[in-house]
Amino acid sequence: MDKLLTVLFIILLFFMPIILKPALTADKTAKVAYDDPCTVWITVEGMDEPLPLEEYVLGVVAGEMPATFQEEALKAQAIAARTYALRSTDNGKKTIAATVSAQVYKNKAERKERWGKEFKRNEQKLREAVEATSNQVIEYEGEMITAMFFSTSNGKTEASQNYSGNPIPYLQSVDSPGEAEVAPEVERRKEMTLTEWNRLIGSTWTADRFKNLQLVRNQTGRVQKAVSDNFEMSGRDMRDALGLPSTDFNIAYDVTNQIVHVTTLGYGHGVGMSQYGAEAFAQKGWTAEQILAHYYTGTLINNFENSESECLKTPPLANNSK
């Protein structure tokens, strides 16, 4: 019996390094990757550990677009998301929100819950779109842009100066046709009582005030400001106050029942790339490059280069996707 135990012990000693090697190698690889100055890590608010840039982009594409979208639309979203993340975090130095205040990020567990039995297929499809665009960013005159995007347009995108007052050359209004054919909903309706309206707007309205209401629209068809008796509010502020999908809205007041009816077109701020517009173009055969060039005027797609001095000394390591 003692001889048998001795033999088993010797065999165990022989195989122990083989058993431990994968775990040790994995730990070492993780440490090297984290310490690699050429790898950009994105810190998402509410998450304990930072993520490699490309893994973060995968989670954003999953959070921002349906997995059923065309490959070229998904690729366009991946490039826009990567650009937005790098610019807004200063190449990973700052944190980024996981919500619409920045761009929506879904972690692996959330993706599994959302997709269920389709998880493996969808994960592979989105990963391929991200990997196909690895390291690609959108630039204007040699600098990464603020790659704003939104869900659905009213047929045109919004110009940045109408939204924020700041004219940005690459965020100008362009046509976005075909969205009604691909988006589940372009026109939305909402109604509220007069009491609720007054509470949300913060002032007292009467039938006469509704009768004299003027919605001043800009060249994209969105409401720039609303004006009535002793009242003026920007379309953007009114959208926020009333919780409307977009700033392209119409307002009607039912005097008899004291109900306010609001109809809107599109969903989101309207600036930059329309996601359902990208899908409409992709279904027509447009490439991701063509889609992005259309929505971001005068831009080019280039490979991101980490400016860290240590990284510049080791160019073979500069590809964050490897």
C-alpha positions as CSV (number, residue, x, y, z in Angstrom):
1,M,0.0,0.0,0.0
2,D,2.8,2.4,0.9
3,K,4.5,1.6,-2.5
4,L,1.2,2.5,-4.3
5,L,0.9,5.8,-2.5
6,T,4.5,6.6,-3.3
7,V,3.9,5.9,-7.0
8,L,0.7,8.0,-7.0
9,F,2.6,10.9,-5.3
10,I,5.4,10.8,-7.9
11,I,2.8,10.8,-10.7
12,L,1.0,13.8,-9.1
13,L,4.3,15.7,-8.9
14,F,4.9,15.0,-12.6
15,F,1.6,16.4,-13.7
16,M,1.3,19.3,-11.2
17,P,3.2,21.8,-13.4
18,I,1.0,20.9,-16.4
19,I,-2.1,21.4,-14.4
20,L,-1.0,24.8,-13.0
21,K,0.6,26.1,-16.2
22,P,-2.6,27.3,-17.9
23,A,-3.8,29.2,-14.9
24,L,-0.4,30.8,-14.3
25,T,-0.1,31.7,-18.0
26,A,-3.6,33.3,-18.0
27,D,-2.7,35.4,-14.9
28,K,0.6,36.4,-16.4
29,T,-1.1,37.3,-19.7
30,A,-3.7,39.4,-17.9
31,K,-1.1,41.3,-16.0
32,V,1.0,41.9,-19.1
33,A,-2.0,43.1,-21.0
34,Y,-3.1,45.5,-18.2
35,D,0.5,46.8,-17.8
36,D,0.9,47.2,-21.6
37,P,1.0,51.0,-22.3
38,C,-0.3,50.4,-25.8
39,T,-3.6,48.8,-24.6
40,V,-6.3,51.4,-24.0
41,W,-8.5,50.5,-21.0
42,I,-12.0,52.0,-20.6
43,T,-13.4,52.6,-17.1
44,V,-17.2,52.4,-17.1
45,E,-19.0,54.0,-14.2
46,G,-20.4,51.4,-11.8
47,M,-18.0,48.7,-12.9
48,D,-15.2,47.5,-10.6
49,E,-12.6,46.7,-13.3
50,P,-11.7,48.6,-16.5
51,L,-12.2,46.9,-19.9
52,P,-10.0,46.6,-23.0
53,L,-11.2,49.1,-25.6
54,E,-12.4,46.6,-28.1
55,E,-14.4,44.6,-25.4
56,Y,-16.0,47.9,-24.3
57,V,-16.9,48.7,-27.9
58,L,-18.6,45.3,-28.2
59,G,-20.8,46.1,-25.2
60,V,-21.7,49.4,-26.7
61,V,-22.7,48.0,-30.1
62,A,-24.9,45.5,-28.2
63,G,-26.4,48.2,-26.1
64,E,-27.0,50.7,-28.9
65,M,-28.1,48.6,-31.9
66,P,-30.4,45.6,-32.4
67,A,-28.2,42.5,-33.2
68,T,-30.5,42.0,-36.2
69,F,-29.1,45.0,-38.0
70,Q,-27.0,44.6,-41.1
71,E,-23.3,44.0,-40.7
72,E,-22.3,47.4,-42.2
73,A,-24.6,49.3,-39.9
74,L,-23.1,47.4,-36.9
75,K,-19.6,48.2,-38.2
76,A,-20.5,51.9,-38.5
77,Q,-21.8,51.9,-34.9
78,A,-18.6,50.2,-33.7
79,I,-16.4,52.9,-35.3
80,A,-18.6,55.7,-34.0
81,A,-18.7,54.1,-30.5
82,R,-14.9,53.7,-30.4
83,T,-14.3,57.3,-31.5
84,Y,-16.8,58.6,-29.0
85,A,-15.2,56.6,-26.2
86,L,-11.6,57.6,-26.9
87,R,-12.4,61.3,-27.3
88,S,-14.7,61.6,-24.3
89,T,-12.4,59.6,-22.0
90,D,-9.2,61.2,-23.3
91,N,-7.9,57.8,-24.5
92,G,-9.0,56.0,-21.4
93,K,-7.9,58.5,-18.7
94,K,-11.4,59.4,-17.6
95,T,-14.5,57.3,-16.8
96,I,-17.5,57.1,-19.0
97,A,-21.2,56.5,-18.2
98,A,-22.9,53.3,-19.3
99,T,-26.2,55.1,-20.1
100,V,-27.6,57.4,-22.8
101,S,-25.8,60.3,-21.1
102,A,-22.8,59.0,-22.9
103,Q,-23.4,55.7,-24.8
104,V,-25.2,52.6,-23.6
105,Y,-23.0,49.7,-22.5
106,K,-24.2,46.2,-21.8
107,N,-21.9,43.7,-20.1
108,K,-21.8,40.0,-21.0
109,A,-24.4,39.0,-18.3
110,E,-26.8,41.6,-19.6
111,R,-26.2,40.5,-23.2
112,K,-27.0,36.9,-22.2
113,E,-30.2,37.9,-20.4
114,R,-31.3,40.1,-23.4
115,W,-30.6,37.6,-26.1
116,G,-31.3,34.3,-24.4
117,K,-30.9,31.4,-26.8
118,E,-29.6,33.8,-29.5
119,F,-26.6,34.8,-27.3
120,K,-23.9,32.8,-29.1
121,R,-25.0,33.8,-32.5
122,N,-25.5,37.5,-31.7
123,E,-22.3,37.7,-29.7
124,Q,-20.3,36.2,-32.6
125,K,-22.0,38.5,-35.1
126,L,-21.3,41.7,-33.2
127,R,-17.8,40.6,-32.3
128,E,-17.0,40.1,-36.0
129,A,-18.3,43.6,-36.7
130,V,-16.1,45.1,-34.0
131,E,-13.0,43.1,-35.0
132,A,-13.5,44.0,-38.7
133,T,-13.2,47.7,-37.6
134,S,-10.5,47.2,-35.0
135,N,-8.7,50.4,-34.1
136,Q,-10.6,52.5,-36.6
137,V,-11.8,56.0,-35.6
138,I,-13.4,58.9,-37.3
139,E,-11.3,62.0,-37.8
140,Y,-11.9,65.6,-39.0
141,E,-8.8,67.5,-40.1
142,G,-6.6,65.0,-38.2
143,E,-8.5,65.0,-34.9
144,M,-11.0,62.5,-33.6
145,I,-14.5,63.8,-33.7
146,T,-17.3,63.9,-31.1
147,A,-19.2,61.1,-32.8
148,M,-22.7,61.8,-31.7
149,F,-25.5,59.4,-32.7
150,F,-29.1,58.8,-32.0
151,S,-32.0,56.4,-32.8
152,T,-34.4,57.8,-35.4
153,S,-34.6,60.9,-37.5
154,N,-37.6,62.8,-39.0
155,G,-36.0,62.4,-42.4
156,K,-33.1,64.8,-41.7
157,T,-30.5,65.0,-39.0
158,E,-30.1,68.0,-36.8
159,A,-27.4,70.6,-37.2
160,S,-25.2,71.0,-34.1
161,Q,-25.8,74.8,-33.9
162,N,-29.5,74.2,-33.6
163,Y,-29.0,71.7,-30.8
164,S,-26.2,73.4,-28.7
165,G,-25.6,76.7,-30.3
166,N,-22.1,75.6,-31.3
167,P,-21.6,75.1,-35.1
168,I,-19.4,72.0,-35.7
169,P,-18.4,71.4,-39.4
170,Y,-18.9,67.7,-39.3
171,L,-22.2,67.7,-37.5
172,Q,-24.4,69.4,-40.1
173,S,-27.9,68.4,-41.2
174,V,-28.1,65.7,-43.9
175,D,-30.9,63.7,-45.4
176,S,-31.7,60.4,-43.8
177,P,-34.3,58.6,-46.0
178,G,-35.9,55.2,-45.6
179,E,-36.2,55.1,-41.8
180,A,-39.9,54.6,-41.8
181,E,-39.4,51.3,-43.6
182,V,-36.9,49.9,-41.1
183,A,-37.8,51.6,-37.7
184,P,-40.6,50.0,-35.7
185,E,-41.9,53.5,-34.8
186,V,-41.2,56.9,-36.2
187,E,-44.3,58.8,-35.2
188,R,-45.3,58.7,-31.5
189,R,-48.3,60.2,-29.7
190,K,-48.6,61.3,-26.1
191,E,-51.5,62.9,-24.2
192,M,-51.7,64.5,-20.8
193,T,-54.2,66.4,-18.7
194,L,-54.0,70.2,-18.5
195,T,-53.0,69.9,-14.9
196,E,-50.1,67.6,-15.8
197,W,-49.0,69.9,-18.6
198,N,-49.0,72.9,-16.3
199,R,-47.0,71.0,-13.7
200,L,-44.4,69.9,-16.3
201,I,-44.1,73.3,-18.0
202,G,-44.1,75.2,-14.8
203,S,-46.7,77.8,-15.6
204,T,-50.5,78.1,-15.9
205,W,-52.0,77.6,-19.3
206,T,-55.5,78.4,-20.6
207,A,-57.2,77.6,-23.9
208,D,-56.2,81.0,-25.2
209,R,-52.6,80.3,-24.6
210,F,-52.8,77.1,-26.6
211,K,-54.7,79.0,-29.3
212,N,-51.9,81.5,-29.6
213,L,-49.1,78.9,-29.4
214,Q,-46.5,79.2,-32.2
215,L,-43.9,76.5,-32.8
216,V,-41.0,78.1,-34.6
217,R,-39.1,75.5,-36.6
218,N,-35.6,75.4,-38.0
219,Q,-34.5,74.1,-41.4
220,T,-34.6,70.5,-40.2
221,G,-38.3,70.7,-39.2
222,R,-37.6,70.6,-35.5
223,V,-39.0,73.1,-33.0
224,Q,-36.4,75.7,-32.3
225,K,-38.6,77.6,-29.8
226,A,-42.2,77.7,-28.7
227,V,-43.9,81.1,-28.2
228,S,-47.3,82.1,-26.7
229,D,-48.8,84.7,-24.4
230,N,-46.0,85.7,-22.0
231,F,-44.3,82.4,-22.7
232,E,-41.2,81.4,-24.6
233,M,-39.2,78.1,-24.3
234,S,-36.6,76.4,-26.6
235,G,-37.7,73.3,-28.3
236,R,-34.9,71.4,-26.6
237,D,-36.1,72.5,-23.1
238,M,-39.7,71.8,-23.9
239,R,-38.7,68.3,-25.1
240,D,-36.9,67.7,-21.8
241,A,-39.7,69.2,-19.7
242,L,-42.4,67.1,-21.3
243,G,-40.3,63.9,-21.8
244,L,-40.8,63.9,-25.5
245,P,-38.9,61.5,-27.9
246,S,-37.6,64.4,-30.1
247,T,-37.9,68.1,-30.8
248,D,-40.0,67.6,-33.9
249,F,-43.4,67.8,-32.2
250,N,-46.9,69.2,-32.7
251,I,-49.2,70.2,-29.9
252,A,-53.0,70.2,-30.0
253,Y,-55.4,71.1,-27.1
254,D,-58.8,69.5,-26.6
255,V,-60.8,72.3,-24.9
256,T,-63.8,70.1,-24.0
257,N,-61.8,67.4,-22.2
258,Q,-58.8,69.6,-21.2
259,I,-56.4,67.1,-22.7
260,V,-53.1,68.1,-24.5
261,H,-52.2,65.9,-27.4
262,V,-48.5,65.8,-28.6
263,T,-47.3,64.1,-31.7
264,T,-43.6,63.6,-32.4
265,L,-41.4,62.4,-35.2
266,G,-38.1,60.6,-34.6
267,Y,-36.3,59.6,-31.5
268,G,-33.3,61.3,-29.9
269,H,-31.4,64.6,-30.2
270,G,-31.0,64.2,-34.0
271,V,-27.3,65.1,-34.2
272,G,-24.8,62.9,-36.0
273,M,-25.5,59.4,-37.2
274,S,-29.1,58.1,-37.2
275,Q,-28.9,54.4,-36.2
276,Y,-32.0,53.4,-38.1
277,G,-30.8,55.6,-40.9
278,A,-27.6,53.6,-40.9
279,E,-29.6,50.4,-41.1
280,A,-31.7,51.8,-44.0
281,F,-28.5,52.7,-45.9
282,A,-26.9,49.3,-45.1
283,Q,-30.0,47.5,-46.5
284,K,-29.4,49.5,-49.7
285,G,-25.8,48.2,-49.9
286,W,-23.9,51.0,-48.4
287,T,-20.7,50.2,-46.6
288,A,-19.9,51.4,-43.1
289,E,-17.4,53.9,-44.5
290,Q,-20.1,55.4,-46.8
291,I,-22.6,55.6,-44.0
292,L,-20.2,57.4,-41.7
293,A,-19.0,59.8,-44.4
294,H,-22.6,60.7,-45.1
295,Y,-23.6,61.5,-41.5
296,Y,-20.3,63.1,-40.4
297,T,-19.6,65.7,-43.1
298,G,-16.0,65.9,-44.3
299,T,-14.6,63.2,-42.1
300,L,-12.2,60.3,-42.8
301,I,-11.7,56.9,-41.1
302,N,-8.1,56.4,-39.8
303,N,-6.4,53.9,-37.4
304,F,-6.1,55.1,-33.9
305,E,-2.5,55.5,-32.7
306,N,-1.8,55.6,-29.0
307,S,0.3,58.7,-28.2
308,E,1.9,57.2,-25.0
309,S,5.7,57.6,-25.3
310,E,6.3,54.0,-24.3
311,C,3.9,52.8,-27.0
312,L,5.6,54.9,-29.7
313,K,8.9,53.0,-28.9
314,T,7.2,49.7,-29.6
315,P,5.1,50.0,-32.7
316,P,4.4,46.3,-33.1
317,L,2.3,46.4,-29.9
318,A,0.3,49.4,-31.0
319,N,-2.7,47.4,-32.3
320,N,-5.1,47.3,-29.3
321,S,-7.0,44.5,-30.8
322,K,-4.2,42.0,-30.7
